[in-house]
Amino acid sequence: MIFESHAHYEDKAFEEDRESLLEGFAANGIGMVVNVSSSLETIEKTIDLIKKYPFMYGAVGVHPEECAALNKENFDYIRKMTLNEKVVAVGEIGLDYYWDEPEREIQKKWFEAQIELAREVNLPMIIHSRDAAKDTLDFMKAHKSEEIGGVIHCFSYGNEMAKEFLDMGFYLGVGGVVTFNNAKKLKEVVEFAPIDRILIETDCPYLSPVPNRGKRNSSLNLSYVVEEIAKIKGLDYDEVVAITENNAKTMYKINI
């Protein structure tokens, strides 16, 4: 079954139909979901979701856009939440230079702290990197992130950067953008990357694939992502589902 490796079902976009949507996943071929937090508030909501739904797992961490709110006290809370048996990653963490705030040095301070947390608790990382390719790579190398591993979520760079991350042992997260007509660079990365290093994801409620581009995204749209990857790689649909499911279980250390 399809393994949704990165979703945000705590988001307000799902307030009206969250329960019915999630409960219908198995009937629609969605086997497992990792709900990824991005702030202190969403960590708590993620923990609530993974307690309620047996097929859901969680990642805890603070997105670079939200990291200015961090301090020693609430970072200890994050550390405590990583000990939940259904928390399978630290994330999403990283660098985002799309906006000018928070300051880059603040982002780097808490990126480093969360890398070291992942090392401490022996969990993979979910890396967010937007408009910050070289700094992300250099920072991860400087802090020996290859010793920890994880995924570059919503991969948006080219083959040269993909090779760097793949050589470090990281997976590449591929979602709805791969279906866009103007996503030539990402299509080239999918062609270049070994299929056993690709995870499929939505980042829902964002980044819906064609033919639902612009609408609220959900894991039900992952079939379009699978179809596009299968087309690019010359594989059967079911092969892509099975391989990416195994990839996600391997990375997240889920032995079911």
Secondary structure as UniProt FT lines:
FT   STRAND          2..7
FT   TURN            9..10
FT   HELIX           12..14
FT   TURN            15..17
FT   HELIX           18..23
FT   TURN            24..25
FT   HELIX           26..28
FT   STRAND          30..36
FT   HELIX           40..52
FT   TURN            54..55
FT   STRAND          56..60
FT   HELIX           64..69
FT   HELIX           72..81
FT   TURN            82..83
FT   TURN            85..86
FT   STRAND          87..96
FT   HELIX           104..121
FT   STRAND          125..130
FT   HELIX           133..142
FT   TURN            143..144
FT   HELIX           145..147
FT   STRAND          150..152
FT   TURN            153..154
FT   HELIX           159..167
FT   TURN            168..169
FT   STRAND          171..174
FT   HELIX           176..179
FT   TURN            181..182
FT   HELIX           184..192
FT   HELIX           195..197
FT   STRAND          198..200
FT   TURN            210..211
FT   TURN            213..214
FT   HELIX           219..221
FT   HELIX           222..233
FT   HELIX           237..252
//
